[in-house]
Amino acid sequence: MSNNEDKKDSSRRDFIHISSGVTVAAGACFAGWPLIDQMNPSADVLALASIEVDLSSLEKGQSMSVLWRGKPLFIRCRTDEEITEAQNTKIEDLKDPETDEVRVKDPRYLVMVGVCTHLGCVPLGEQGEYDGWFCPCHGSHYDTSGRIRKGPAPSNLEIPPYEFIGDSKIKIG
């Protein structure tokens, strides 16, 4: 066998090894795709990821609750008095300082997650010492902007990501 024939056999062998390796790698990718794809969120989870809420039925002083990602959301159409009270609260008096302007996109509507930041109870609306929300489980009082004012809760009620997509319609999530 000549040196030239050895090089041909060697290059054929290299080609066979490379093409076999590529075939195995491609097969592994195709076989592994279902495993990777099953880690994506399911359709029911994606459906709850964002919701649209029509606020047109809310009048001043009324609230509504909706379910978002398995948690209750409180949406309140605040009265002029509630807005004024929330905006005039001294930041120094707050346990978790946050202005009302930071917490709302439109002063008329307060949108927040209805879960107490102490131990996860659901606070009651229009109750407590500050006419906001009161958690009867451990006595946390929240004001008309959902800010903690008294009790064991460490922080304000959470504000979810939301945006107005019309005069009286919001998209949450």
MIDREN-171021 format. One record per atom (N, C-alpha, C): residue in three letters; atom name; residue number from 1; y, x, z. Coordinates in Angstrom, 3 decimals. Example, Ala and Ser with C-alpha at 12.3 -4.5 7.8 and 13.67 -1.06 7.14 Angstrom:
// residues 2
SITE   res   atom     n         c2         c1         c3
SITE   ALA      N     1     -5.690     13.190      7.800
SITE   ALA     CA     1     -4.500     12.300      7.800
SITE   ALA      C     1     -3.300     13.200      7.800
SITE   SER      N     2     -2.250     12.850      7.080
SITE   SER     CA     2     -1.060     13.670      7.140
SITE   SER      C     2      0.030     12.900      7.870
// end
This chain:
// residues 173
SITE   res   atom     n         c2         c1         c3
SITE   MET      N     1     -1.161      0.834      0.000
SITE   MET     CA     1      0.000      0.000      0.000
SITE   MET      C     1      1.238      0.889      0.000
SITE   SER      N     2      2.191      0.568     -0.824
SITE   SER     CA     2      3.374      1.412     -0.934
SITE   SER      C     2      4.421      0.996      0.094
SITE   ASN      N     3      5.370      1.843      0.228
SITE   ASN     CA     3      6.459      1.614      1.173
SITE   ASN      C     3      7.267      0.367      0.800
SITE   ASN      N     4      7.407      0.111     -0.491
SITE   ASN     CA     4      8.147     -1.044     -0.992
SITE   ASN      C     4      7.441     -2.350     -0.621
SITE   GLU      N     5      6.078     -2.345     -0.707
SITE   GLU     CA     5      5.309     -3.539     -0.347
SITE   GLU      C     5      5.385     -3.809      1.157
SITE   ASP      N     6      5.425     -2.744      1.968
SITE   ASP     CA     6      5.562     -2.919      3.422
SITE   ASP      C     6      6.896     -3.594      3.773
SITE   LYS      N     7      7.958     -3.215      3.060
SITE   LYS     CA     7      9.272     -3.816      3.302
SITE   LYS      C     7      9.265     -5.298      2.933
SITE   LYS      N     8      8.545     -5.652      1.801
SITE   LYS     CA     8      8.449     -7.055      1.397
SITE   LYS      C     8      7.712     -7.872      2.443
SITE   ASP      N     9      6.578     -7.327      2.916
SITE   ASP     CA     9      5.806     -8.030      3.943
SITE   ASP      C     9      6.627     -8.188      5.228
SITE   SER      N    10      7.375     -7.142      5.578
SITE   SER     CA    10      8.198     -7.171      6.775
SITE   SER      C    10      9.301     -8.226      6.646
SITE   SER      N    11      9.946     -8.289      5.491
SITE   SER     CA    11     11.021     -9.276      5.320
SITE   SER      C    11     10.460    -10.688      5.265
SITE   ARG      N    12      9.240    -10.878      4.720
SITE   ARG     CA    12      8.599    -12.195      4.723
SITE   ARG      C    12      8.288    -12.618      6.155
SITE   ARG      N    13      7.774    -11.675      6.937
SITE   ARG     CA    13      7.457    -11.942      8.327
SITE   ARG      C    13      8.720    -12.316      9.104
SITE   ASP      N    14      9.791    -11.570      8.868
SITE   ASP     CA    14     11.051    -11.865      9.538
SITE   ASP      C    14     11.535    -13.270      9.177
SITE   PHE      N    15     11.421    -13.611      7.890
SITE   PHE     CA    15     11.844    -14.935      7.440
SITE   PHE      C    15     11.008    -16.025      8.114
SITE   ILE      N    16      9.701    -15.813      8.197
SITE   ILE     CA    16      8.815    -16.798      8.825
SITE   ILE      C    16      9.168    -16.954     10.313
SITE   HIS      N    17      9.410    -15.841     10.979
SITE   HIS     CA    17      9.764    -15.894     12.401
SITE   HIS      C    17     11.108    -16.616     12.613
SITE   ILE      N    18     12.089    -16.286     11.785
SITE   ILE     CA    18     13.410    -16.914     11.924
SITE   ILE      C    18     13.335    -18.405     11.620
SITE   SER      N    19     12.665    -18.764     10.511
SITE   SER     CA    19     12.581    -20.183     10.161
SITE   SER      C    19     11.764    -20.953     11.199
SITE   SER      N    20     10.732    -20.343     11.763
SITE   SER     CA    20      9.964    -21.005     12.834
SITE   SER      C    20     10.838    -21.210     14.075
SITE   GLY      N    21     11.621    -20.200     14.416
SITE   GLY     CA    21     12.504    -20.300     15.579
SITE   GLY      C    21     13.547    -21.387     15.404
SITE   VAL      N    22     14.124    -21.465     14.193
SITE   VAL     CA    22     15.120    -22.495     13.917
SITE   VAL      C    22     14.486    -23.880     13.994
SITE   THR      N    23     13.286    -24.030     13.466
SITE   THR     CA    23     12.586    -25.311     13.504
SITE   THR      C    23     12.290    -25.731     14.946
SITE   VAL      N    24     11.835    -24.789     15.769
SITE   VAL     CA    24     11.555    -25.086     17.180
SITE   VAL      C    24     12.842    -25.464     17.914
SITE   ALA      N    25     13.931    -24.719     17.663
SITE   ALA     CA    25     15.206    -25.019     18.331
SITE   ALA      C    25     15.724    -26.397     17.925
SITE   ALA      N    26     15.640    -26.726     16.633
SITE   ALA     CA    26     16.086    -28.040     16.168
SITE   ALA      C    26     15.223    -29.143     16.777
SITE   GLY      N    27     13.924    -28.928     16.838
SITE   GLY     CA    27     13.022    -29.913     17.447
SITE   GLY      C    27     13.333    -30.118     18.921
SITE   ALA      N    28     13.634    -29.037     19.628
SITE   ALA     CA    28     13.969    -29.141     21.046
SITE   ALA      C    28     15.263    -29.940     21.244
SITE   CYS      N    29     16.235    -29.703     20.351
SITE   CYS     CA    29     17.495    -30.458     20.440
SITE   CYS      C    29     17.252    -31.949     20.219
SITE   PHE      N    30     16.485    -32.287     19.189
SITE   PHE     CA    30     16.204    -33.693     18.912
SITE   PHE      C    30     15.390    -34.332     20.028
SITE   ALA      N    31     14.453    -33.576     20.591
SITE   ALA     CA    31     13.629    -34.103     21.682
SITE   ALA      C    31     14.456    -34.259     22.963
SITE   GLY      N    32     15.438    -33.371     23.177
SITE   GLY     CA    32     16.248    -33.410     24.396
SITE   GLY      C    32     17.395    -34.388     24.341
SITE   TRP      N    33     17.762    -34.883     23.158
SITE   TRP     CA    33     18.895    -35.787     23.036
SITE   TRP      C    33     18.751    -37.069     23.866
SITE   PRO      N    34     17.590    -37.725     23.849
SITE   PRO     CA    34     17.473    -38.929     24.689
SITE   PRO      C    34     17.725    -38.647     26.176
SITE   LEU      N    35     17.301    -37.482     26.640
SITE   LEU     CA    35     17.525    -37.113     28.034
SITE   LEU      C    35     19.018    -36.963     28.307
SITE   ILE      N    36     19.722    -36.329     27.413
SITE   ILE     CA    36     21.164    -36.146     27.581
SITE   ILE      C    36     21.886    -37.473     27.423
SITE   ASP      N    37     21.498    -38.257     26.437
SITE   ASP     CA    37     22.169    -39.524     26.150
SITE   ASP      C    37     22.017    -40.535     27.295
SITE   GLN      N    38     20.915    -40.487     28.012
SITE   GLN     CA    38     20.724    -41.442     29.099
SITE   GLN      C    38     21.653    -41.174     30.271
SITE   MET      N    39     22.327    -40.032     30.294
SITE   MET     CA    39     23.284    -39.732     31.360
SITE   MET      C    39     24.649    -40.371     31.120
SITE   ASN      N    40     24.884    -40.922     29.937
SITE   ASN     CA    40     26.141    -41.617     29.652
SITE   ASN      C    40     26.181    -42.925     30.434
SITE   PRO      N    41     27.382    -43.406     30.748
SITE   PRO     CA    41     27.474    -44.682     31.472
SITE   PRO      C    41     26.901    -45.827     30.647
SITE   SER      N    42     26.274    -46.768     31.327
SITE   SER     CA    42     25.694    -47.917     30.633
SITE   SER      C    42     26.797    -48.873     30.189
SITE   ALA      N    43     26.442    -49.816     29.332
SITE   ALA     CA    43     27.419    -50.752     28.775
SITE   ALA      C    43     28.082    -51.595     29.864
SITE   ASP      N    44     27.317    -51.998     30.892
SITE   ASP     CA    44     27.918    -52.821     31.942
SITE   ASP      C    44     28.915    -52.022     32.780
SITE   VAL      N    45     28.660    -50.731     32.954
SITE   VAL     CA    45     29.596    -49.883     33.691
SITE   VAL      C    45     30.863    -49.675     32.866
SITE   LEU      N    46     30.713    -49.433     31.575
SITE   LEU     CA    46     31.878    -49.269     30.708
SITE   LEU      C    46     32.717    -50.536     30.651
SITE   ALA      N    47     32.063    -51.677     30.710
SITE   ALA     CA    47     32.794    -52.950     30.670
SITE   ALA      C    47     33.667    -53.116     31.912
SITE   LEU      N    48     33.224    -52.595     33.047
SITE   LEU     CA    48     34.000    -52.703     34.283
SITE   LEU      C    48     35.034    -51.596     34.427
SITE   ALA      N    49     34.989    -50.599     33.554
SITE   ALA     CA    49     35.882    -49.459     33.678
SITE   ALA      C    49     37.342    -49.865     33.554
SITE   SER      N    50     37.637    -50.794     32.672
SITE   SER     CA    50     39.006    -51.289     32.568
SITE   SER      C    50     38.976    -52.797     32.343
SITE   ILE      N    51     39.944    -53.452     32.935
SITE   ILE     CA    51     40.045    -54.907     32.791
SITE   ILE      C    51     41.489    -55.273     32.475
SITE   GLU      N    52     41.651    -56.412     31.844
SITE   GLU     CA    52     42.982    -56.946     31.580
SITE   GLU      C    52     43.162    -58.188     32.449
SITE   VAL      N    53     44.327    -58.299     33.063
SITE   VAL     CA    53     44.609    -59.416     33.958
SITE   VAL      C    53     45.903    -60.095     33.513
SITE   ASP      N    54     45.833    -61.404     33.358
SITE   ASP     CA    54     47.000    -62.207     32.999
SITE   ASP      C    54     47.706    -62.634     34.290
SITE   LEU      N    55     48.963    -62.259     34.422
SITE   LEU     CA    55     49.731    -62.552     35.629
SITE   LEU      C    55     50.618    -63.782     35.492
SITE   SER      N    56     50.556    -64.452     34.348
SITE   SER     CA    56     51.479    -65.560     34.086
SITE   SER      C    56     51.302    -66.737     35.048
SITE   SER      N    57     50.133    -66.890     35.628
SITE   SER     CA    57     49.910    -68.017     36.547
SITE   SER      C    57     50.440    -67.736     37.955
SITE   LEU      N    58     50.789    -66.472     38.249
SITE   LEU     CA    58     51.296    -66.124     39.582
SITE   LEU      C    58     52.769    -66.482     39.714
SITE   GLU      N    59     53.079    -67.189     40.776
SITE   GLU     CA    59     54.474    -67.481     41.099
SITE   GLU      C    59     54.872    -66.613     42.277
SITE   LYS      N    60     56.163    -66.491     42.521
SITE   LYS     CA    60     56.645    -65.661     43.631
SITE   LYS      C    60     55.968    -66.071     44.930
SITE   GLY      N    61     55.478    -65.068     45.652
SITE   GLY     CA    61     54.821    -65.321     46.927
SITE   GLY      C    61     53.329    -65.580     46.817
SITE   GLN      N    62     52.790    -65.616     45.607
SITE   GLN     CA    62     51.355    -65.855     45.427
SITE   GLN      C    62     50.611    -64.544     45.160
SITE   SER      N    63     49.328    -64.558     45.506
SITE   SER     CA    63     48.463    -63.401     45.283
SITE   SER      C    63     47.213    -63.840     44.545
SITE   MET      N    64     46.565    -62.873     43.936
SITE   MET     CA    64     45.254    -63.113     43.338
SITE   MET      C    64     44.390    -61.887     43.606
SITE   SER      N    65     43.096    -62.112     43.601
SITE   SER     CA    65     42.132    -61.017     43.757
SITE   SER      C    65     41.241    -60.996     42.530
SITE   VAL      N    66     40.979    -59.797     42.032
SITE   VAL     CA    66     40.051    -59.613     40.925
SITE   VAL      C    66     39.105    -58.477     41.298
SITE   LEU      N    67     37.974    -58.436     40.648
SITE   LEU     CA    67     37.001    -57.385     40.914
SITE   LEU      C    67     37.137    -56.300     39.856
SITE   TRP      N    68     37.238    -55.063     40.279
SITE   TRP     CA    68     37.379    -53.917     39.379
SITE   TRP      C    68     36.528    -52.781     39.922
SITE   ARG      N    69     35.568    -52.338     39.124
SITE   ARG     CA    69     34.655    -51.250     39.514
SITE   ARG      C    69     33.982    -51.533     40.861
SITE   GLY      N    70     33.656    -52.786     41.093
SITE   GLY     CA    70     32.960    -53.177     42.310
SITE   GLY      C    70     33.848    -53.287     43.533
SITE   LYS      N    71     35.160    -53.158     43.360
SITE   LYS     CA    71     36.087    -53.246     44.483
SITE   LYS      C    71     37.055    -54.398     44.245
SITE   PRO      N    72     37.520    -55.021     45.334
SITE   PRO     CA    72     38.534    -56.064     45.150
SITE   PRO      C    72     39.899    -55.437     44.878
SITE   LEU      N    73     40.629    -56.034     43.963
SITE   LEU     CA    73     42.023    -55.642     43.721
SITE   LEU      C    73     42.905    -56.790     44.171
SITE   PHE      N    74     43.972    -56.455     44.878
SITE   PHE     CA    74     44.953    -57.449     45.281
SITE   PHE      C    74     46.151    -57.314     44.350
SITE   ILE      N    75     46.546    -58.424     43.751
SITE   ILE     CA    75     47.735    -58.450     42.902
SITE   ILE      C    75     48.662    -59.502     43.493
SITE   ARG      N    76     49.856    -59.088     43.857
SITE   ARG     CA    76     50.800    -60.002     44.499
SITE   ARG      C    76     52.100    -60.050     43.713
SITE   CYS      N    77     52.555    -61.258     43.468
SITE   CYS     CA    77     53.878    -61.477     42.897
SITE   CYS      C    77     54.818    -61.610     44.093
SITE   ARG      N    78     55.544    -60.555     44.364
SITE   ARG     CA    78     56.335    -60.495     45.595
SITE   ARG      C    78     57.628    -61.306     45.496
SITE   THR      N    79     58.035    -61.807     46.642
SITE   THR     CA    79     59.309    -62.528     46.724
SITE   THR      C    79     60.440    -61.497     46.764
SITE   ASP      N    80     61.655    -61.965     46.552
SITE   ASP     CA    80     62.814    -61.070     46.609
SITE   ASP      C    80     62.935    -60.427     47.989
SITE   GLU      N    81     62.629    -61.198     49.026
SITE   GLU     CA    81     62.695    -60.675     50.400
SITE   GLU      C    81     61.665    -59.559     50.610
SITE   GLU      N    82     60.445    -59.753     50.087
SITE   GLU     CA    82     59.404    -58.729     50.231
SITE   GLU      C    82     59.788    -57.454     49.496
SITE   ILE      N    83     60.369    -57.606     48.323
SITE   ILE     CA    83     60.800    -56.431     47.544
SITE   ILE      C    83     61.886    -55.676     48.289
SITE   THR      N    84     62.878    -56.408     48.790
SITE   THR     CA    84     63.983    -55.784     49.529
SITE   THR      C    84     63.468    -55.072     50.767
SITE   GLU      N    85     62.586    -55.746     51.506
SITE   GLU     CA    85     62.017    -55.145     52.719
SITE   GLU      C    85     61.246    -53.865     52.392
SITE   ALA      N    86     60.449    -53.895     51.339
SITE   ALA     CA    86     59.656    -52.730     50.946
SITE   ALA      C    86     60.541    -51.574     50.487
SITE   GLN      N    87     61.610    -51.888     49.778
SITE   GLN     CA    87     62.500    -50.844     49.266
SITE   GLN      C    87     63.405    -50.268     50.355
SITE   ASN      N    88     63.708    -51.052     51.385
SITE   ASN     CA    88     64.614    -50.593     52.433
SITE   ASN      C    88     63.916    -49.955     53.627
SITE   THR      N    89     62.605    -49.844     53.589
SITE   THR     CA    89     61.867    -49.226     54.691
SITE   THR      C    89     62.186    -47.732     54.745
SITE   LYS      N    90     62.464    -47.241     55.944
SITE   LYS     CA    90     62.752    -45.816     56.126
SITE   LYS      C    90     61.459    -45.013     55.953
SITE   ILE      N    91     61.515    -44.047     55.090
SITE   ILE     CA    91     60.346    -43.206     54.802
SITE   ILE      C    91     59.892    -42.465     56.068
SITE   GLU      N    92     60.841    -42.108     56.933
SITE   GLU     CA    92     60.502    -41.386     58.172
SITE   GLU      C    92     59.612    -42.218     59.090
SITE   ASP      N    93     59.672    -43.539     58.947
SITE   ASP     CA    93     58.896    -44.437     59.806
SITE   ASP      C    93     57.447    -44.599     59.336
SITE   LEU      N    94     57.117    -44.033     58.192
SITE   LEU     CA    94     55.791    -44.256     57.609
SITE   LEU      C    94     54.803    -43.159     57.966
SITE   LYS      N    95     53.587    -43.568     58.239
SITE   LYS     CA    95     52.493    -42.649     58.548
SITE   LYS      C    95     52.111    -41.837     57.300
SITE   ASP      N    96     52.087    -42.500     56.148
SITE   ASP     CA    96     51.784    -41.879     54.854
SITE   ASP      C    96     53.003    -42.143     53.961
SITE   PRO      N    97     54.023    -41.265     54.030
SITE   PRO     CA    97     55.296    -41.534     53.356
SITE   PRO      C    97     55.167    -41.687     51.838
SITE   GLU      N    98     55.599    -42.839     51.366
SITE   GLU     CA    98     55.585    -43.117     49.933
SITE   GLU      C    98     56.594    -44.230     49.682
SITE   THR      N    99     57.491    -44.025     48.743
SITE   THR     CA    99     58.493    -45.060     48.465
SITE   THR      C    99     57.855    -46.217     47.704
SITE   ASP      N   100     58.495    -47.359     47.785
SITE   ASP     CA   100     58.008    -48.535     47.065
SITE   ASP      C   100     58.087    -48.300     45.559
SITE   GLU      N   101     59.112    -47.603     45.119
SITE   GLU     CA   101     59.298    -47.333     43.691
SITE   GLU      C   101     58.135    -46.534     43.103
SITE   VAL      N   102     57.520    -45.670     43.904
SITE   VAL     CA   102     56.371    -44.876     43.454
SITE   VAL      C   102     55.115    -45.749     43.349
SITE   ARG      N   103     55.039    -46.777     44.175
SITE   ARG     CA   103     53.831    -47.594     44.266
SITE   ARG      C   103     53.769    -48.736     43.259
SITE   VAL      N   104     54.892    -49.120     42.670
SITE   VAL     CA   104     54.902    -50.247     41.729
SITE   VAL      C   104     55.542    -49.841     40.411
SITE   LYS      N   105     55.079    -50.446     39.329
SITE   LYS     CA   105     55.688    -50.209     38.015
SITE   LYS      C   105     56.758    -51.259     37.731
SITE   ASP      N   106     56.569    -52.439     38.276
SITE   ASP     CA   106     57.538    -53.533     38.194
SITE   ASP      C   106     57.650    -54.063     39.618
SITE   PRO      N   107     58.845    -54.056     40.213
SITE   PRO     CA   107     58.974    -54.455     41.625
SITE   PRO      C   107     58.412    -55.835     41.949
SITE   ARG      N   108     58.344    -56.713     40.952
SITE   ARG     CA   108     57.827    -58.066     41.211
SITE   ARG      C   108     56.345    -58.045     41.554
SITE   TYR      N   109     55.570    -57.119     40.952
SITE   TYR     CA   109     54.117    -57.141     41.095
SITE   TYR      C   109     53.606    -55.912     41.835
SITE   LEU      N   110     52.833    -56.165     42.864
SITE   LEU     CA   110     52.156    -55.100     43.597
SITE   LEU      C   110     50.679    -55.188     43.247
SITE   VAL      N   111     50.112    -54.095     42.740
SITE   VAL     CA   111     48.698    -54.032     42.356
SITE   VAL      C   111     48.062    -52.929     43.192
SITE   MET      N   112     47.033    -53.267     43.956
SITE   MET     CA   112     46.391    -52.254     44.806
SITE   MET      C   112     44.932    -52.594     45.074
SITE   VAL      N   113     44.184    -51.569     45.427
SITE   VAL     CA   113     42.772    -51.732     45.770
SITE   VAL      C   113     42.722    -52.342     47.168
SITE   GLY      N   114     41.997    -53.439     47.312
SITE   GLY     CA   114     41.939    -54.165     48.580
SITE   GLY      C   114     40.848    -53.657     49.498
SITE   VAL      N   115     40.881    -52.353     49.782
SITE   VAL     CA   115     39.902    -51.746     50.681
SITE   VAL      C   115     40.662    -50.911     51.697
SITE   CYS      N   116     40.481    -51.226     52.975
SITE   CYS     CA   116     41.145    -50.490     54.051
SITE   CYS      C   116     40.750    -49.018     53.991
SITE   THR      N   117     41.736    -48.156     54.161
SITE   THR     CA   117     41.474    -46.714     54.061
SITE   THR      C   117     40.880    -46.134     55.341
SITE   HIS      N   118     40.623    -46.976     56.324
SITE   HIS     CA   118     40.002    -46.492     57.553
SITE   HIS      C   118     38.488    -46.446     57.395
SITE   LEU      N   119     37.862    -47.611     57.267
SITE   LEU     CA   119     36.396    -47.644     57.138
SITE   LEU      C   119     35.908    -48.552     56.012
SITE   GLY      N   120     36.805    -48.932     55.103
SITE   GLY     CA   120     36.378    -49.676     53.924
SITE   GLY      C   120     36.265    -51.184     54.070
SITE   CYS      N   121     36.873    -51.750     55.088
SITE   CYS     CA   121     36.879    -53.210     55.232
SITE   CYS      C   121     37.874    -53.808     54.232
SITE   VAL      N   122     37.841    -55.119     54.082
SITE   VAL     CA   122     38.791    -55.809     53.195
SITE   VAL      C   122     39.874    -56.457     54.054
SITE   PRO      N   123     41.121    -55.986     53.938
SITE   PRO     CA   123     42.211    -56.554     54.735
SITE   PRO      C   123     42.564    -57.979     54.316
SITE   LEU      N   124     43.163    -58.717     55.237
SITE   LEU     CA   124     43.611    -60.086     54.987
SITE   LEU      C   124     45.079    -60.057     54.570
SITE   GLY      N   125     45.435    -60.845     53.564
SITE   GLY     CA   125     46.799    -60.861     53.049
SITE   GLY      C   125     47.737    -61.732     53.854
SITE   GLU      N   126     49.029    -61.392     53.782
SITE   GLU     CA   126     50.109    -62.123     54.440
SITE   GLU      C   126     49.874    -62.268     55.938
SITE   GLN      N   127     49.407    -61.194     56.543
SITE   GLN     CA   127     49.146    -61.201     57.977
SITE   GLN      C   127     49.577    -59.873     58.575
SITE   GLY      N   128     49.496    -59.792     59.868
SITE   GLY     CA   128     49.859    -58.558     60.550
SITE   GLY      C   128     51.328    -58.533     60.926
SITE   GLU      N   129     51.728    -57.476     61.583
SITE   GLU     CA   129     53.094    -57.354     62.101
SITE   GLU      C   129     54.141    -57.135     61.010
SITE   TYR      N   130     53.723    -56.765     59.813
SITE   TYR     CA   130     54.690    -56.446     58.761
SITE   TYR      C   130     54.590    -57.417     57.588
SITE   ASP      N   131     53.948    -58.559     57.801
SITE   ASP     CA   131     53.781    -59.619     56.794
SITE   ASP      C   131     53.182    -59.114     55.486
SITE   GLY      N   132     52.352    -58.100     55.599
SITE   GLY     CA   132     51.670    -57.571     54.419
SITE   GLY      C   132     50.178    -57.864     54.499
SITE   TRP      N   133     49.394    -56.855     54.892
SITE   TRP     CA   133     47.953    -57.014     55.012
SITE   TRP      C   133     47.521    -56.500     56.381
SITE   PHE      N   134     46.489    -57.131     56.902
SITE   PHE     CA   134     45.971    -56.781     58.218
SITE   PHE      C   134     44.462    -56.643     58.125
SITE   CYS      N   135     43.938    -55.535     58.618
SITE   CYS     CA   135     42.492    -55.334     58.643
SITE   CYS      C   135     41.987    -55.712     60.037
SITE   PRO      N   136     41.277    -56.832     60.155
SITE   PRO     CA   136     40.847    -57.301     61.469
SITE   PRO      C   136     39.737    -56.446     62.085
SITE   CYS      N   137     39.080    -55.627     61.295
SITE   CYS     CA   137     37.970    -54.813     61.816
SITE   CYS      C   137     38.444    -53.823     62.887
SITE   HIS      N   138     39.527    -53.119     62.596
SITE   HIS     CA   138     39.987    -52.093     63.532
SITE   HIS      C   138     41.492    -52.130     63.782
SITE   GLY      N   139     42.179    -53.132     63.224
SITE   GLY     CA   139     43.581    -53.350     63.568
SITE   GLY      C   139     44.619    -52.587     62.765
SITE   SER      N   140     44.336    -52.224     61.531
SITE   SER     CA   140     45.341    -51.555     60.710
SITE   SER      C   140     46.296    -52.582     60.107
SITE   HIS      N   141     47.601    -52.272     60.150
SITE   HIS     CA   141     48.642    -53.147     59.617
SITE   HIS      C   141     49.280    -52.450     58.417
SITE   TYR      N   142     49.397    -53.161     57.305
SITE   TYR     CA   142     50.035    -52.650     56.089
SITE   TYR      C   142     51.249    -53.512     55.777
SITE   ASP      N   143     52.285    -52.917     55.191
SITE   ASP     CA   143     53.497    -53.676     54.889
SITE   ASP      C   143     53.424    -54.333     53.513
SITE   THR      N   144     54.553    -54.876     53.046
SITE   THR     CA   144     54.594    -55.617     51.788
SITE   THR      C   144     54.477    -54.720     50.561
SITE   SER      N   145     54.319    -53.417     50.775
SITE   SER     CA   145     54.067    -52.479     49.689
SITE   SER      C   145     52.680    -51.859     49.831
SITE   GLY      N   146     51.900    -52.337     50.803
SITE   GLY     CA   146     50.550    -51.815     51.029
SITE   GLY      C   146     50.519    -50.469     51.731
SITE   ARG      N   147     51.612    -50.132     52.421
SITE   ARG     CA   147     51.682    -48.848     53.140
SITE   ARG      C   147     51.241    -49.046     54.582
SITE   ILE      N   148     50.482    -48.092     55.099
SITE   ILE     CA   148     50.001    -48.184     56.479
SITE   ILE      C   148     51.183    -48.036     57.425
SITE   ARG      N   149     51.275    -48.973     58.380
SITE   ARG     CA   149     52.382    -48.949     59.332
SITE   ARG      C   149     51.895    -48.789     60.762
SITE   LYS      N   150     50.669    -49.284     61.029
SITE   LYS     CA   150     50.170    -49.237     62.396
SITE   LYS      C   150     48.647    -49.317     62.345
SITE   GLY      N   151     47.979    -48.610     63.242
SITE   GLY     CA   151     46.525    -48.679     63.331
SITE   GLY      C   151     45.853    -47.381     62.905
SITE   PRO      N   152     44.525    -47.375     62.876
SITE   PRO     CA   152     43.780    -46.142     62.632
SITE   PRO      C   152     43.672    -45.705     61.168
SITE   ALA      N   153     44.043    -46.538     60.219
SITE   ALA     CA   153     43.926    -46.146     58.806
SITE   ALA      C   153     44.780    -44.910     58.542
SITE   PRO      N   154     44.222    -43.917     57.849
SITE   PRO     CA   154     44.961    -42.667     57.630
SITE   PRO      C   154     45.966    -42.699     56.481
SITE   SER      N   155     45.780    -43.629     55.539
SITE   SER     CA   155     46.653    -43.623     54.366
SITE   SER      C   155     46.915    -45.035     53.856
SITE   ASN      N   156     47.841    -45.113     52.907
SITE   ASN     CA   156     48.220    -46.381     52.293
SITE   ASN      C   156     47.064    -46.944     51.476
SITE   LEU      N   157     47.122    -48.244     51.187
SITE   LEU     CA   157     46.137    -48.839     50.281
SITE   LEU      C   157     46.328    -48.196     48.910
SITE   GLU      N   158     45.227    -47.904     48.258
SITE   GLU     CA   158     45.242    -47.166     46.994
SITE   GLU      C   158     45.828    -48.011     45.856
SITE   ILE      N   159     46.578    -47.356     44.988
SITE   ILE     CA   159     47.116    -47.995     43.790
SITE   ILE      C   159     46.240    -47.544     42.611
SITE   PRO      N   160     45.607    -48.487     41.907
SITE   PRO     CA   160     44.760    -48.102     40.775
SITE   PRO      C   160     45.618    -47.726     39.566
SITE   PRO      N   161     45.055    -47.012     38.616
SITE   PRO     CA   161     45.811    -46.740     37.390
SITE   PRO      C   161     45.933    -48.028     36.580
SITE   TYR      N   162     47.157    -48.411     36.273
SITE   TYR     CA   162     47.362    -49.637     35.490
SITE   TYR      C   162     48.618    -49.491     34.651
SITE   GLU      N   163     48.717    -50.362     33.642
SITE   GLU     CA   163     49.905    -50.380     32.793
SITE   GLU      C   163     50.154    -51.802     32.319
SITE   PHE      N   164     51.407    -52.107     32.086
SITE   PHE     CA   164     51.766    -53.410     31.537
SITE   PHE      C   164     51.553    -53.380     30.034
SITE   ILE      N   165     50.831    -54.376     29.511
SITE   ILE     CA   165     50.611    -54.458     28.064
SITE   ILE      C   165     51.295    -55.698     27.496
SITE   GLY      N   166     52.179    -56.249     28.274
SITE   GLY     CA   166     52.969    -57.418     27.910
SITE   GLY      C   166     53.845    -57.772     29.093
SITE   ASP      N   167     54.633    -58.821     28.956
SITE   ASP     CA   167     55.505    -59.225     30.052
SITE   ASP      C   167     54.718    -59.637     31.299
SITE   SER      N   168     53.578    -60.275     31.086
SITE   SER     CA   168     52.812    -60.762     32.229
SITE   SER      C   168     51.331    -60.452     32.087
SITE   LYS      N   169     51.016    -59.305     31.499
SITE   LYS     CA   169     49.620    -58.908     31.353
SITE   LYS      C   169     49.502    -57.414     31.644
SITE   ILE      N   170     48.498    -57.065     32.470
SITE   ILE     CA   170     48.285    -55.660     32.797
SITE   ILE      C   170     46.875    -55.236     32.426
SITE   LYS      N   171     46.740    -53.956     32.162
SITE   LYS     CA   171     45.422    -53.352     31.921
SITE   LYS      C   171     45.195    -52.365     33.051
SITE   ILE      N   172     44.100    -52.578     33.765
SITE   ILE     CA   172     43.759    -51.747     34.912
SITE   ILE      C   172     42.606    -50.834     34.532
SITE   GLY      N   173     42.761    -49.559     34.840
SITE   GLY     CA   173     41.681    -48.613     34.564
SITE   GLY      C   173     41.922    -47.680     33.446
// end
